[in-house]
């Protein structure tokens, strides 16, 4: 897929990547955070992050304080700001390089209670290197240029990460020496409707929450996906925000021919619950499900769960921050937790481009798409793509990734991006 100059420039937008392991529990006392986690989520936090629920909530809150600081710092100190992230033990770190304004920037960082780390290059200079790479790729033959699926800024190591289909066939120029190579996300493929046969038995009239499975149908195409965050549209009507690639026929969204969504349970599908009111795959990957009138009450809640388990109540929305602890809910792999490893990243996923996305160190498999990603009790993003989606079990994905020197990554569209693109759309918080 040979990209135009404009398209390739979009693919190489700014990004930040974390090349660290999971955040570890702090040895220092942690004040209890408000709110409780359901048992299944608390177990996942302890298992995957080695954090207590209170530590998880507190670090999630801290990541949002860091996100707000970084937004201001990029404007006030563009020549010296080199990134911000949560490091080991949840330590908030802001990197600064030498240049005009460093002294003032350092004072601001320390007054905010964050730790300063010296860096060789600013975020701005790393973005310039990305633009240089984009220009170089436009001079290469398709056989070389099409290997590249995305590039991101590695703020922790003050460098770049390149995503490529075949790293052995890619010879980079000298100015890209030291760049880390990583695997791109893997596109999901539709299932035949025969694998999603409806059954006569109907589901009980209970609530549908984020993470619950659903089947989508259009003509001879069917997909298994997970519900995202429940919300309301500009008119106050109930909706669910899920992944756009879960719509088997996105061109018909919002029409009388729109794809249909059915509840899932062991043995097949239950009654129809919604249709696709809007579907987007142009840089952002999301869809808005509009419940059928008699099903609307099932979406009138702010819960996220593993199917059949106690829910986590969503209290607001958040922005992704490198190093922040996160958890996802999906019909295939349930609750799993990790950390944000990249933000602002744009990558190719099969025939589509996922722009300004973030990725996490979590395993996600087919069927998890569209599900919820949270930090603390706040909505963070919609699951979109995984670099291990082709495997049936996370144990296999983890083992294979380790052999090849990589690790599972789940890519997502930020929920605040979806809300910004749809005025009046809200995530339910009660």
WOJOJO-V794875 format. One record per run of one state. SS is the DSSP state (A for helix, B for strand, O for the rest). FROM is the first residue (numbers start at 1). LEN is the number of residues. If there is no record, write none. Layout:
# WOJOJO-V794875
SS_FROM_LEN ; SS_FROM_LEN
This chain:
# WOJOJO-V794875
O_1_4 ; A_5_7 ; O_12_4 ; B_16_2 ; O_18_21 ; A_39_11 ; O_50_3 ; A_53_24 ; O_77_4 ; B_81_6 ; O_87_1 ; A_88_3 ; O_91_1 ; B_92_5 ; O_97_5 ; A_102_10 ; O_112_3 ; B_115_4 ; O_119_4 ; A_123_15 ; O_138_4 ; A_142_4 ; O_146_2 ; B_148_7 ; O_155_4 ; B_159_6 ; O_165_2 ; A_167_3 ; O_170_4 ; A_174_3 ; O_177_3 ; B_180_3 ; O_183_3 ; B_186_1 ; O_187_4 ; B_191_1 ; O_192_1 ; A_193_4 ; O_197_1 ; B_198_1 ; O_199_11 ; B_210_1 ; O_211_2 ; B_213_6 ; O_219_2 ; B_221_6 ; O_227_2 ; B_229_4 ; O_233_5 ; B_238_5 ; O_243_1 ; A_244_3 ; O_247_3 ; A_250_3 ; O_253_7 ; B_260_6 ; O_266_2 ; B_268_13 ; O_281_2 ; B_283_1 ; O_284_2 ; B_286_6 ; O_292_1 ; A_293_7 ; O_300_3 ; B_303_2 ; O_305_7 ; B_312_2 ; O_314_2 ; B_316_2 ; O_318_7 ; B_325_6 ; O_331_3 ; B_334_16 ; O_350_2 ; B_352_9 ; O_361_11 ; B_372_4 ; O_376_2 ; B_378_9 ; O_387_7 ; A_394_10 ; O_404_6 ; B_410_5 ; A_415_7 ; O_422_4 ; B_426_2 ; O_428_3
